[in-house]
Amino acid sequence: MAATHIPLLTAECCPSIAAAPLAEDDAAVIAAAFAALGDPVRLRLFSMIASAGEICSCDMQEPLGKSQPTISHHTKALADAGLIVGEKRGRWVYWQVTSGRLELLRKVLQ
């Protein structure tokens, strides 16, 4: 299966949608981020990670009621969209919101 390229949010990306009409490239980047957050499980995962600052994949299973493979699938989608980053420690991955992403999403919606 071919990997899908999802453009990443960057500090240079994406002015507020109310400031001016979005450029095509900016719209694609913003849409990819919000598409990743458009799934209820991924939105909850992102919220858990953001509120914790850092969280282990192992600590997501019980609150979400999802299996580890399902959590891995959803964290991969969030990571591919540039919203979270993970660090493998032993057999688990610890996740954090990518630096500046919450602020960037807020900026876009202002």
MMTF fields as JSON, N, C-alpha, C and O atoms, coordinates in Angstrom:
{
  "mmtfVersion": "1.0.0",
  "mmtfProducer": "UNKNOWN",
  "numBonds": 439,
  "numAtoms": 440,
  "numGroups": 110,
  "numChains": 1,
  "numModels": 1,
  "chainsPerModel": [1],
  "groupsPerChain": [110],
  "chainIdList": ["A"],
  "bondAtomList": [4, 2, 8, 6, 12, 10, 16, 14, 20, 18, 24, 22, 28, 26, 32, 30, 36, 34, 40, 38, 44, 42, 48, 46, 52, 50, 56, 54, 60, 58, 64, 62, 68, 66, 72, 70, 76, 74, 80, 78, 84, 82, 88, 86, 92, 90, 96, 94, 100, 98, 104, 102, 108, 106, 112, 110, 116, 114, 120, 118, 124, 122, 128, 126, 132, 130, 136, 134, 140, 138, 144, 142, 148, 146, 152, 150, 156, 154, 160, 158, 164, 162, 168, 166, 172, 170, 176, 174, 180, 178, 184, 182, 188, 186, 192, 190, 196, 194, 200, 198, 204, 202, 208, 206, 212, 210, 216, 214, 220, 218, 224, 222, 228, 226, 232, 230, 236, 234, 240, 238, 244, 242, 248, 246, 252, 250, 256, 254, 260, 258, 264, 262, 268, 266, 272, 270, 276, 274, 280, 278, 284, 282, 288, 286, 292, 290, 296, 294, 300, 298, 304, 302, 308, 306, 312, 310, 316, 314, 320, 318, 324, 322, 328, 326, 332, 330, 336, 334, 340, 338, 344, 342, 348, 346, 352, 350, 356, 354, 360, 358, 364, 362, 368, 366, 372, 370, 376, 374, 380, 378, 384, 382, 388, 386, 392, 390, 396, 394, 400, 398, 404, 402, 408, 406, 412, 410, 416, 414, 420, 418, 424, 422, 428, 426, 432, 430, 436, 434],
  "bondOrderList": [1, 1, 1, 1, 1, 1, 1, 1, 1, 1, 1, 1, 1, 1, 1, 1, 1, 1, 1, 1, 1, 1, 1, 1, 1, 1, 1, 1, 1, 1, 1, 1, 1, 1, 1, 1, 1, 1, 1, 1, 1, 1, 1, 1, 1, 1, 1, 1, 1, 1, 1, 1, 1, 1, 1, 1, 1, 1, 1, 1, 1, 1, 1, 1, 1, 1, 1, 1, 1, 1, 1, 1, 1, 1, 1, 1, 1, 1, 1, 1, 1, 1, 1, 1, 1, 1, 1, 1, 1, 1, 1, 1, 1, 1, 1, 1, 1, 1, 1, 1, 1, 1, 1, 1, 1, 1, 1, 1, 1],
  "groupList": [{"groupName": "MET", "atomNameList": ["N", "CA", "C", "O"], "elementList": ["N", "C", "C", "O"], "formalChargeList": [0, 0, 0, 0], "bondAtomList": [1, 0, 2, 1, 3, 2], "bondOrderList": [1, 1, 2], "singleLetterCode": "M", "chemCompType": "L-PEPTIDE LINKING"}, {"groupName": "ALA", "atomNameList": ["N", "CA", "C", "O"], "elementList": ["N", "C", "C", "O"], "formalChargeList": [0, 0, 0, 0], "bondAtomList": [1, 0, 2, 1, 3, 2], "bondOrderList": [1, 1, 2], "singleLetterCode": "A", "chemCompType": "L-PEPTIDE LINKING"}, {"groupName": "THR", "atomNameList": ["N", "CA", "C", "O"], "elementList": ["N", "C", "C", "O"], "formalChargeList": [0, 0, 0, 0], "bondAtomList": [1, 0, 2, 1, 3, 2], "bondOrderList": [1, 1, 2], "singleLetterCode": "T", "chemCompType": "L-PEPTIDE LINKING"}, {"groupName": "HIS", "atomNameList": ["N", "CA", "C", "O"], "elementList": ["N", "C", "C", "O"], "formalChargeList": [0, 0, 0, 0], "bondAtomList": [1, 0, 2, 1, 3, 2], "bondOrderList": [1, 1, 2], "singleLetterCode": "H", "chemCompType": "L-PEPTIDE LINKING"}, {"groupName": "ILE", "atomNameList": ["N", "CA", "C", "O"], "elementList": ["N", "C", "C", "O"], "formalChargeList": [0, 0, 0, 0], "bondAtomList": [1, 0, 2, 1, 3, 2], "bondOrderList": [1, 1, 2], "singleLetterCode": "I", "chemCompType": "L-PEPTIDE LINKING"}, {"groupName": "PRO", "atomNameList": ["N", "CA", "C", "O"], "elementList": ["N", "C", "C", "O"], "formalChargeList": [0, 0, 0, 0], "bondAtomList": [1, 0, 2, 1, 3, 2], "bondOrderList": [1, 1, 2], "singleLetterCode": "P", "chemCompType": "L-PEPTIDE LINKING"}, {"groupName": "LEU", "atomNameList": ["N", "CA", "C", "O"], "elementList": ["N", "C", "C", "O"], "formalChargeList": [0, 0, 0, 0], "bondAtomList": [1, 0, 2, 1, 3, 2], "bondOrderList": [1, 1, 2], "singleLetterCode": "L", "chemCompType": "L-PEPTIDE LINKING"}, {"groupName": "GLU", "atomNameList": ["N", "CA", "C", "O"], "elementList": ["N", "C", "C", "O"], "formalChargeList": [0, 0, 0, 0], "bondAtomList": [1, 0, 2, 1, 3, 2], "bondOrderList": [1, 1, 2], "singleLetterCode": "E", "chemCompType": "L-PEPTIDE LINKING"}, {"groupName": "CYS", "atomNameList": ["N", "CA", "C", "O"], "elementList": ["N", "C", "C", "O"], "formalChargeList": [0, 0, 0, 0], "bondAtomList": [1, 0, 2, 1, 3, 2], "bondOrderList": [1, 1, 2], "singleLetterCode": "C", "chemCompType": "L-PEPTIDE LINKING"}, {"groupName": "SER", "atomNameList": ["N", "CA", "C", "O"], "elementList": ["N", "C", "C", "O"], "formalChargeList": [0, 0, 0, 0], "bondAtomList": [1, 0, 2, 1, 3, 2], "bondOrderList": [1, 1, 2], "singleLetterCode": "S", "chemCompType": "L-PEPTIDE LINKING"}, {"groupName": "ASP", "atomNameList": ["N", "CA", "C", "O"], "elementList": ["N", "C", "C", "O"], "formalChargeList": [0, 0, 0, 0], "bondAtomList": [1, 0, 2, 1, 3, 2], "bondOrderList": [1, 1, 2], "singleLetterCode": "D", "chemCompType": "L-PEPTIDE LINKING"}, {"groupName": "VAL", "atomNameList": ["N", "CA", "C", "O"], "elementList": ["N", "C", "C", "O"], "formalChargeList": [0, 0, 0, 0], "bondAtomList": [1, 0, 2, 1, 3, 2], "bondOrderList": [1, 1, 2], "singleLetterCode": "V", "chemCompType": "L-PEPTIDE LINKING"}, {"groupName": "PHE", "atomNameList": ["N", "CA", "C", "O"], "elementList": ["N", "C", "C", "O"], "formalChargeList": [0, 0, 0, 0], "bondAtomList": [1, 0, 2, 1, 3, 2], "bondOrderList": [1, 1, 2], "singleLetterCode": "F", "chemCompType": "L-PEPTIDE LINKING"}, {"groupName": "GLY", "atomNameList": ["N", "CA", "C", "O"], "elementList": ["N", "C", "C", "O"], "formalChargeList": [0, 0, 0, 0], "bondAtomList": [1, 0, 2, 1, 3, 2], "bondOrderList": [1, 1, 2], "singleLetterCode": "G", "chemCompType": "PEPTIDE LINKING"}, {"groupName": "ARG", "atomNameList": ["N", "CA", "C", "O"], "elementList": ["N", "C", "C", "O"], "formalChargeList": [0, 0, 0, 0], "bondAtomList": [1, 0, 2, 1, 3, 2], "bondOrderList": [1, 1, 2], "singleLetterCode": "R", "chemCompType": "L-PEPTIDE LINKING"}, {"groupName": "GLN", "atomNameList": ["N", "CA", "C", "O"], "elementList": ["N", "C", "C", "O"], "formalChargeList": [0, 0, 0, 0], "bondAtomList": [1, 0, 2, 1, 3, 2], "bondOrderList": [1, 1, 2], "singleLetterCode": "Q", "chemCompType": "L-PEPTIDE LINKING"}, {"groupName": "LYS", "atomNameList": ["N", "CA", "C", "O"], "elementList": ["N", "C", "C", "O"], "formalChargeList": [0, 0, 0, 0], "bondAtomList": [1, 0, 2, 1, 3, 2], "bondOrderList": [1, 1, 2], "singleLetterCode": "K", "chemCompType": "L-PEPTIDE LINKING"}, {"groupName": "TRP", "atomNameList": ["N", "CA", "C", "O"], "elementList": ["N", "C", "C", "O"], "formalChargeList": [0, 0, 0, 0], "bondAtomList": [1, 0, 2, 1, 3, 2], "bondOrderList": [1, 1, 2], "singleLetterCode": "W", "chemCompType": "L-PEPTIDE LINKING"}, {"groupName": "TYR", "atomNameList": ["N", "CA", "C", "O"], "elementList": ["N", "C", "C", "O"], "formalChargeList": [0, 0, 0, 0], "bondAtomList": [1, 0, 2, 1, 3, 2], "bondOrderList": [1, 1, 2], "singleLetterCode": "Y", "chemCompType": "L-PEPTIDE LINKING"}],
  "groupTypeList": [0, 1, 1, 2, 3, 4, 5, 6, 6, 2, 1, 7, 8, 8, 5, 9, 4, 1, 1, 1, 5, 6, 1, 7, 10, 10, 1, 1, 11, 4, 1, 1, 1, 12, 1, 1, 6, 13, 10, 5, 11, 14, 6, 14, 6, 12, 9, 0, 4, 1, 9, 1, 13, 7, 4, 8, 9, 8, 10, 0, 15, 7, 5, 6, 13, 16, 9, 15, 5, 2, 4, 9, 3, 3, 2, 16, 1, 6, 1, 10, 1, 13, 6, 4, 11, 13, 7, 16, 14, 13, 14, 17, 11, 18, 17, 15, 11, 2, 9, 13, 14, 6, 7, 6, 6, 14, 16, 11, 6, 15],
  "groupIdList": [1, 2, 3, 4, 5, 6, 7, 8, 9, 10, 11, 12, 13, 14, 15, 16, 17, 18, 19, 20, 21, 22, 23, 24, 25, 26, 27, 28, 29, 30, 31, 32, 33, 34, 35, 36, 37, 38, 39, 40, 41, 42, 43, 44, 45, 46, 47, 48, 49, 50, 51, 52, 53, 54, 55, 56, 57, 58, 59, 60, 61, 62, 63, 64, 65, 66, 67, 68, 69, 70, 71, 72, 73, 74, 75, 76, 77, 78, 79, 80, 81, 82, 83, 84, 85, 86, 87, 88, 89, 90, 91, 92, 93, 94, 95, 96, 97, 98, 99, 100, 101, 102, 103, 104, 105, 106, 107, 108, 109, 110],
  "secStructList": [7, 7, 7, 7, 7, 7, 7, 7, 7, 7, 6, 6, 1, 7, 7, 7, 6, 6, 6, 1, 7, 7, 7, 2, 2, 2, 2, 2, 2, 2, 2, 2, 2, 2, 2, 2, 2, 6, 1, 2, 2, 2, 2, 2, 2, 2, 2, 2, 2, 2, 2, 2, 1, 1, 3, 3, 4, 4, 4, 6, 2, 2, 2, 2, 6, 7, 7, 2, 2, 2, 2, 2, 2, 2, 2, 2, 2, 2, 2, 2, 6, 6, 1, 3, 3, 3, 3, 3, 3, 6, 6, 3, 3, 3, 3, 3, 3, 7, 6, 6, 2, 2, 2, 2, 2, 2, 2, 2, 2, 7],
  "xCoordList": [0.844, 0.0, 0.894, 1.826, 0.63, 1.436, 1.11, -0.043, 2.147, 1.959, 1.348, 1.691, 0.452, -0.165, 0.65, 0.971, 0.989, 1.721, 0.727, -0.127, 0.856, 0.017, 0.914, 1.894, 0.605, 1.441, 1.383, 0.351, 2.49, 2.558, 2.326, 2.663, 1.739, 1.606, 2.986, 3.724, 3.342, 4.6, 4.339, 3.245, 5.326, 5.168, 4.855, 4.187, 5.332, 5.104, 3.726, 3.258, 3.096, 1.828, 0.675, 0.674, -0.255, -1.628, -1.992, -1.96, -2.334, -2.874, -4.28, -4.857, -4.814, -6.185, -7.121, -6.944, -8.104, -9.049, -9.925, -10.545, -9.983, -10.773, -9.971, -10.549, -8.646, -7.796, -7.884, -7.915, -7.924, -7.96, -8.313, -8.183, -8.758, -9.009, -7.724, -6.64, -7.861, -6.706, -6.14, -6.873, -4.832, -4.165, -4.437, -4.725, -4.347, -4.634, -3.745, -4.234, -2.445, -1.518, -1.844, -1.835, -2.131, -2.489, -3.769, -3.865, -4.741, -6.002, -5.765, -6.398, -4.864, -4.571, -3.94, -4.274, -3.035, -2.374, -3.377, -3.407, -4.188, -5.186, -6.202, -6.57, -6.652, -7.632, -7.075, -7.795, -5.793, -5.18, -5.156, -5.427, -4.834, -4.805, -6.203, -6.39, -7.174, -8.53, -9.154, -10.008, -8.743, -9.224, -8.726, -9.463, -7.478, -6.933, -7.705, -7.904, -8.135, -8.893, -10.388, -11.144, -10.811, -12.227, -12.791, -14.005, -11.956, -12.399, -12.51, -11.576, -13.616, -13.784, -12.69, -12.291, -12.199, -11.133, -9.858, -9.184, -9.518, -8.308, -8.43, -7.455, -9.601, -9.8, -9.615, -8.998, -10.152, -9.959, -8.496, -7.985, -7.813, -6.381, -5.598, -4.763, -5.864, -5.167, -5.431, -4.515, -6.651, -7.016, -6.296, -5.8, -6.243, -5.541, -4.065, -3.499, -3.453, -2.03, -1.788, -0.867, -2.62, -2.454, -2.643, -1.892, -3.624, -3.887, -2.849, -2.591, -2.256, -1.242, 0.149, 1.002, 0.374, 1.717, 2.526, 3.174, 2.484, 3.111, 2.369, 2.025, 2.13, 1.407, 1.91, 2.224, 1.976, 2.386, 1.195, 0.052, 1.486, 0.435, -0.272, -1.471, 0.488, -0.081, -1.15, -2.02, -1.093, -2.062, -3.299, -4.183, -3.371, -4.519, -5.569, -6.73, -5.18, -6.087, -7.337, -8.455, -7.156, -8.303, -9.262, -10.465, -8.774, -9.734, -10.493, -11.649, -9.839, -10.49, -11.29, -12.183, -10.968, -11.636, -11.29, -12.109, -10.076, -9.62, -8.388, -7.648, -8.177, -7.007, -5.755, -5.844, -4.593, -3.338, -3.179, -2.714, -3.543, -3.436, -4.312, -3.917, -5.494, -6.374, -5.757, -5.786, -5.204, -4.548, -3.355, -3.142, -2.586, -1.435, -1.873, -1.225, -2.955, -3.49, -3.826, -3.475, -4.503, -4.94, -3.784, -3.751, -2.836, -1.695, -0.838, -0.247, -0.768, -0.034, -0.676, 0.026, -2.001, -2.694, -2.422, -2.203, -2.436, -2.148, -0.695, -0.403, 0.209, 1.628, 1.879, 2.651, 1.239, 1.406, 0.91, 1.419, -0.074, -0.59, 0.259, -0.026, 1.305, 2.2, 1.683, 2.196, 0.662, 0.047, 0.694, 0.689, 1.253, 1.908, 3.233, 3.452, 4.113, 5.387, 5.545, 5.109, 6.169, 6.359, 7.822, 8.652, 8.111, 9.458, 9.338, 8.664, 9.989, 9.931, 10.862, 12.045, 10.297, 11.064, 10.729, 9.627, 11.681, 11.414, 10.418, 10.622, 9.337, 8.346, 7.184, 6.283, 7.183, 6.08, 6.518, 7.7, 5.53, 5.781, 5.124, 3.975, 5.871, 5.363, 5.094, 5.96, 3.9, 3.43, 3.325, 2.978, 3.633, 3.461, 2.869, 3.059, 2.149, 1.693, 2.929, 3.776, 3.031, 4.15, 4.199, 3.176, 5.371, 5.563, 4.873, 5.086, 4.06, 3.393, 2.123, 1.475, 1.736, 0.574, -0.75, -1.598, -0.933, -2.182, -2.307, -3.379, -1.208, -1.226, -1.517, -2.251, -0.941, -1.162, -2.615, -3.193, -3.207, -4.613, -5.502, -6.466, -5.174, -5.93, -5.809, -6.796, -4.599, -4.344, -5.184, -5.775, -5.222, -5.97, -7.456, -8.109, -7.979, -9.42, -9.794, -10.977, -8.794, -9.117, -9.718, -10.048],
  "yCoordList": [-1.166, 0.0, 1.235, 1.317, 2.185, 3.393, 4.34, 4.474, 4.995, 5.969, 7.233, 7.656, 7.82, 9.073, 10.209, 10.204, 11.187, 12.346, 13.366, 13.86, 13.673, 14.687, 15.863, 15.707, 17.061, 18.205, 18.5, 18.298, 18.976, 19.238, 20.71, 21.585, 20.959, 22.325, 22.831, 22.139, 24.006, 24.623, 26.021, 26.557, 26.61, 27.954, 28.965, 29.967, 28.713, 29.641, 29.456, 30.301, 28.363, 28.007, 28.804, 29.217, 28.997, 29.144, 30.377, 30.36, 31.431, 32.593, 32.282, 31.249, 33.167, 33.013, 32.926, 33.642, 32.06, 31.926, 33.16, 33.368, 33.984, 35.21, 36.395, 37.423, 36.264, 37.374, 37.613, 38.754, 36.534, 36.613, 35.238, 34.244, 35.17, 33.847, 33.014, 33.522, 31.755, 30.866, 30.528, 30.357, 30.436, 29.92, 28.422, 27.786, 27.872, 26.447, 25.563, 24.618, 25.851, 25.044, 25.126, 24.11, 26.332, 26.49, 25.72, 25.081, 25.78, 25.068, 23.561, 22.879, 23.036, 21.599, 21.186, 20.137, 22.007, 21.704, 21.742, 20.843, 22.778, 22.918, 21.783, 21.217, 21.452, 20.379, 19.041, 18.253, 18.78, 17.519, 17.437, 16.381, 18.541, 18.55, 18.325, 17.509, 19.046, 18.895, 17.559, 17.039, 17.003, 15.665, 14.634, 13.728, 14.782, 13.868, 13.995, 13.005, 15.196, 15.428, 15.156, 15.213, 14.863, 14.659, 13.339, 13.141, 12.45, 11.173, 11.318, 11.813, 10.904, 11.076, 10.434, 11.001, 9.268, 8.619, 9.448, 9.653, 9.928, 10.729, 12.062, 12.543, 12.651, 13.905, 13.694, 14.516, 12.588, 12.262, 11.99, 12.439, 11.257, 10.996, 12.301, 12.501, 13.179, 14.46, 15.256, 15.868, 15.25, 15.945, 15.343, 16.07, 14.016, 13.348, 13.73, 14.029, 13.718, 14.035, 15.496, 15.811, 16.389, 17.815, 18.127, 18.922, 17.519, 17.819, 17.198, 17.725, 16.088, 15.428, 16.02, 15.923, 16.625, 17.093, 15.996, 16.223, 14.82, 13.626, 12.434, 12.412, 11.445, 10.259, 9.027, 9.083, 7.93, 6.654, 6.008, 6.115, 5.347, 4.601, 3.624, 3.379, 3.073, 2.094, 2.705, 1.99, 4.008, 4.681, 5.161, 5.777, 4.889, 5.326, 4.229, 4.52, 2.99, 1.872, 1.928, 1.885, 2.021, 1.955, 3.138, 2.915, 4.396, 5.504, 5.488, 5.906, 5.003, 4.978, 3.703, 3.67, 2.664, 1.391, 0.796, 0.114, 1.054, 0.577, -0.294, -0.16, -1.195, -2.07, -1.29, -0.217, -1.844, -1.193, -1.031, 0.023, -2.021, -1.798, -0.644, 0.094, -0.487, 0.62, 1.951, 2.909, 2.016, 3.238, 3.554, 4.712, 2.553, 2.76, 3.303, 4.194, 2.78, 3.264, 4.751, 5.524, 5.138, 6.527, 7.474, 8.603, 7.027, 7.898, 8.079, 9.141, 7.061, 7.201, 8.266, 9.075, 8.275, 9.282, 10.695, 11.622, 10.853, 12.162, 12.563, 13.726, 11.598, 11.884, 12.209, 13.117, 11.482, 11.748, 13.145, 13.755, 13.649, 14.994, 16.061, 17.253, 15.626, 16.568, 17.133, 18.136, 16.489, 17.013, 16.501, 17.195, 15.291, 14.72, 14.096, 13.758, 13.952, 13.261, 12.229, 12.438, 11.122, 10.053, 9.72, 9.895, 9.237, 8.773, 7.369, 7.16, 6.419, 5.035, 4.864, 5.199, 4.336, 4.034, 2.6, 2.306, 1.731, 0.317, -0.167, 0.016, -0.787, -1.291, -0.328, -0.633, 0.828, 1.777, 3.071, 3.415, 3.781, 5.097, 6.133, 5.983, 7.179, 8.312, 9.455, 9.821, 10.013, 10.994, 12.382, 12.546, 13.376, 14.786, 15.5, 15.076, 16.592, 17.433, 18.099, 18.607, 18.098, 18.733, 20.202, 20.887, 20.668, 22.035, 23.056, 23.075, 23.886, 24.969, 24.603, 25.482, 23.317, 22.91, 23.455, 23.894, 23.432, 23.96, 25.446, 25.921, 26.171, 27.594, 27.856, 28.783, 27.041, 27.205, 26.93, 27.655, 25.889, 25.595, 26.732, 27.114, 27.27, 28.42, 29.61, 30.287, 29.867, 31.012, 30.896, 31.871, 29.707, 29.485, 29.792, 30.317, 29.462, 29.635, 31.023, 31.357, 31.839, 33.187, 34.04, 35.202],
  "zCoordList": [0.0, 0.0, 0.0, 0.8, -0.873, -0.978, 0.161, 0.571, 0.664, 1.738, 1.16, 0.056, 1.906, 1.503, 2.078, 3.267, 1.248, 1.744, 2.263, 1.527, 3.548, 4.157, 4.468, 5.196, 3.928, 4.246, 5.74, 6.379, 6.291, 7.721, 8.012, 7.215, 9.178, 9.657, 10.037, 10.739, 9.594, 9.966, 10.485, 10.311, 11.116, 11.674, 10.577, 10.833, 9.352, 8.247, 7.625, 6.862, 7.953, 7.333, 7.896, 9.055, 7.083, 7.484, 8.285, 9.515, 7.598, 8.292, 8.798, 8.458, 9.598, 10.058, 8.86, 7.874, 8.945, 7.827, 7.69, 6.647, 8.737, 8.68, 8.152, 7.797, 8.099, 7.67, 6.169, 5.708, 5.426, 3.965, 3.431, 4.145, 2.188, 1.605, 1.616, 1.331, 1.945, 2.033, 0.665, -0.309, 0.617, -0.575, -0.65, 0.364, -1.83, -2.033, -1.171, -0.551, -1.119, -0.318, 1.172, 1.868, 1.662, 3.073, 3.395, 4.443, 2.505, 2.721, 2.801, 3.608, 1.976, 1.997, 3.328, 3.879, 3.836, 5.103, 6.252, 7.093, 6.281, 7.345, 7.277, 8.307, 6.086, 5.924, 6.405, 7.018, 6.13, 6.575, 8.096, 8.668, 8.748, 10.215, 10.781, 11.683, 10.253, 10.773, 10.375, 11.094, 9.252, 8.877, 9.889, 10.278, 10.306, 11.314, 12.622, 13.326, 12.945, 14.18, 14.007, 14.977, 12.793, 12.501, 12.99, 12.958, 13.431, 13.978, 15.495, 16.125, 16.093, 17.543, 18.39, 19.408, 17.992, 18.76, 18.671, 19.68, 17.474, 17.326, 18.058, 18.635, 18.039, 18.763, 20.263, 20.94, 20.779, 22.199, 22.505, 23.531, 21.626, 21.812, 21.852, 22.734, 20.907, 20.848, 22.126, 22.677, 22.588, 23.818, 25.027, 25.887, 25.083, 26.186, 26.2, 27.252, 25.028, 24.929, 25.29, 26.043, 24.75, 25.029, 26.506, 27.07, 27.13, 28.541, 29.471, 30.553, 29.058, 29.888, 29.688, 30.571, 28.539, 28.204, 27.535, 26.513, 28.111, 27.55, 28.132, 29.313, 27.283, 27.756, 27.009, 25.82, 27.726, 27.151, 26.435, 26.879, 25.34, 24.636, 25.567, 25.438, 26.505, 27.425, 28.329, 28.826, 28.544, 29.403, 28.654, 29.251, 27.364, 26.562, 26.418, 26.129, 26.614, 26.365, 27.241, 26.729, 28.528, 29.435, 29.261, 29.124, 29.26, 29.127, 27.802, 27.739, 26.743, 25.435, 25.196, 24.349, 25.941, 25.713, 24.365, 23.749, 23.907, 22.594, 22.77, 23.745, 21.804, 21.841, 21.436, 20.837, 21.77, 21.415, 19.9, 19.465, 19.071, 17.624, 17.133, 16.23, 17.721, 17.33, 17.735, 16.964, 18.931, 19.385, 18.49, 18.129, 18.134, 17.244, 15.892, 15.342, 15.359, 14.079, 14.16, 13.269, 15.225, 15.359, 15.699, 15.209, 16.53, 16.813, 15.56, 15.364, 14.719, 13.458, 12.582, 11.976, 12.51, 11.7, 12.232, 11.453, 13.548, 14.147, 13.907, 13.624, 14.02, 13.779, 12.311, 12.004, 11.404, 9.975, 9.603, 8.663, 10.332, 10.089, 10.78, 10.672, 11.49, 12.135, 13.441, 13.937, 14.003, 15.221, 16.5, 17.516, 16.462, 17.638, 17.233, 16.069, 18.221, 18.016, 19.117, 20.248, 18.777, 19.737, 19.933, 19.04, 21.125, 21.452, 22.031, 23.039, 21.395, 21.855, 23.047, 22.989, 24.126, 25.331, 25.715, 26.177, 25.517, 25.745, 24.712, 23.512, 25.175, 24.215, 23.991, 23.209, 24.659, 24.544, 23.878, 23.858, 23.331, 22.747, 23.643, 24.058, 23.931, 24.703, 23.734, 22.938, 23.804, 22.838, 23.445, 24.615, 22.624, 22.969, 21.76, 20.62, 22.022, 20.919, 20.332, 21.069, 19.025, 18.349, 18.746, 18.76, 19.06, 19.537, 18.624, 17.412, 19.23, 18.508, 17.778, 17.21, 17.77, 16.975, 17.511, 16.734, 18.83, 19.381, 19.066, 18.691, 19.221, 18.934, 17.461, 17.12, 16.601, 15.17, 14.792, 13.982, 15.372, 15.09, 15.594, 14.93, 16.766, 17.285, 16.36, 16.075, 15.89, 14.989, 13.715, 13.25, 13.174, 11.941, 12.131, 11.229, 13.302, 13.555, 14.053, 14.126, 14.398, 14.89, 13.809, 14.05]
}
